[in-house]
Each structure stands twice: as C-alpha cells, then as structure tokens.
C-alpha cells in the first residue's frame, strides 16, 4: 500500500488491527462457542493451543524414539542378543543404520534383521577373545580368578 501523504498514512491505521484479529479468528475457527467468536477469548485459547502444539511436537519425537527402542529391544531379545551390543558392533563393522531403519527392518524384513543379529553375534564372539567381558578359556588362570 502506497501513501501519498502523511495524512493518508494516519487515516489508514485501522487495517492492521483488522488483519491481526482476522489471523487470530482464523486460528480459532475450529474452537467451540465464545472461544471462536470473541477476540479476547480467542486470543487466550489460540496462544494456549499454539503452546501445546509446540510441546506436542517434542513429545511426539520422544514417543517415536521410545517406540523404536522398544521394538528393537524386543526383536533383539527374540533373537537372543542385546540392542546396545548390536549397535556397537554394527558401528564398528561399518553398517550405518539408524534406529528408524533398524526397527523397520525388524518389523517388515525379519530375515534381514536376523542376518544383522547373526553378524552381531559372530562379531561379539570374535571380539570376546580380546575383551575383558569375553568367554573364559579353559586351563588358563588369570589374576581376576585369584
């Protein structure tokens, strides 16, 4: 909007208030009763709804991550392995799969997930000879046994 003089600029101030209210009423259109018809109520409940929608987006991310972890732990337990160990072994082996992809494999491609679990078990058995948590060998006495 172009103003040719300062008087016209001063006279045209009401438009901002109209569009400000219009935006709030558009956001409150799905509310019921006075919450959608009266500006002060609509403003209060629109702010509240926007605050809760922000919190809900964060909660949704947290809930989906918890669901993925639950699915992965259940699938790994079914194949007698642990997800934490599987994650470490897959990272060392160079298999770059995130939680979402792994849980999709566990749900929709159980054979592929079983192959990854077998790879994990084989790698853990290999690494067991060189780690402190590995299987005990027969006939060898270590300081930890004394």
N, C-alpha and C positions, 0 to 999 in steps of 0.2 A: 504494500500500500504506500503510495507516494503522497506526501503532504506538501502543498504549495506554500503554506504559511503556518506560523506558529499557532494562530487561532484555530485553524482546521485540525492541527495536531491535538490541541487541548480539547476540542469538541469530540474527537474520535476515541476517547479513553474507555468508553463503555464496552468496546468489543473484546478487550482482554478478559474482562470479568465473565462475559457470556461464554467464551470458549473454555475458560477454566472450569466453570460449572458444568459445561457440556461434557468435558472429559471425565469429570467425577461421576456424572449421571450415566455416562456410557459404561463406566466400570461397575456401576451398581445396578445395571439393568436387570440382572438375574436375581437380585435380592427380593424379599417379600415385604410388602406393606410400606411403612413410613421410611424404612431404610433405603428405599429406592426413590422416593418422591421428595423428601425434604433434604435440602442441601447439607445442613449441619449433621444430621444423622448419617446421610450418605457418605460424607467426608470421613466421619469417625469409623464407619464399618468398612469403607474401602481401604483406609490405612491399615486397619486390623487384618483384612483379608490379604493385602499385599505382604504384610509382615509374616503371616502364617504361610503364605506360599513360598517365601524365601526359605523359611525354616524347613518346609516340607521337601524342597529340592535337596537340601543337605541330608535330611533323614532318608530320602529315597536312595541316595548314593550309599549311605551306610547300610541300609537294609539289603540292597542288592549284593554288596560285598559280603555281608554276613551269610546270605543265602548261597553265594558261590562257595564260600569256605565250608559251609555245612554239606553241600553236595559233594565237594571234593574230599572232605574227610570221610564221608560215608562210602564213597566209591573206593577210596584207598583202603579203608578198613575191610571192605568186602574182598579186596584182593590181597589182604594181609600185609599191607605196607602203611607207612605214615606219610601224610601230605608234606610235612615240614622237611623230612628227609628227601622226599621225591623232588621238592622244589630246589633243594640244594644240589642234588645230583644232576637234575636237568640243566641247571645253570652251568655247572662245571662241564657237562657234556656238550654245551653249545646249542641246546634246544631252547630257543627263545619263544616260549609260550606263556601268555599271561593267564591270570585266574579265569577270566571270562572264556577264553578259548579252551582251557583245560576242562572247565565244567561243561562246556558244550560238547566236548569230546566224550566226557564221562556219561552224559545223558543220551546223546544222539549217535555216537560212534563208540560203543563199548569195546569193540575189538581193538581199535586204535589205542584207546586208553589202557587196555590190558597190555598191549605191546609196550607202551611207555612205562607201565608199572613193572613189567619184566625187565626192561632196560634198567630201571632204578634198582631193582633187587640185585641184578648182576653187578652193577657198578658198586653197590654198597658192599657186596661180598668181596670184590676186588680191593676196595679201599679198606676193608676190615683188617687186612693183614698189616697195614701201615698205620692204623689209628689206635688210640687207646681204648676205644669202645668196641673193638673188633672181637671176633670169636677167640676163645682161649685155645692155645695149641697144646697138644698132649706131650708130656715129658719135659716141658720147659718150666722152670721155676723162675719167677720174676720177683723183684723187690716188693711189688704190690701184694704178692701172695704171702709174704712173711709176716 
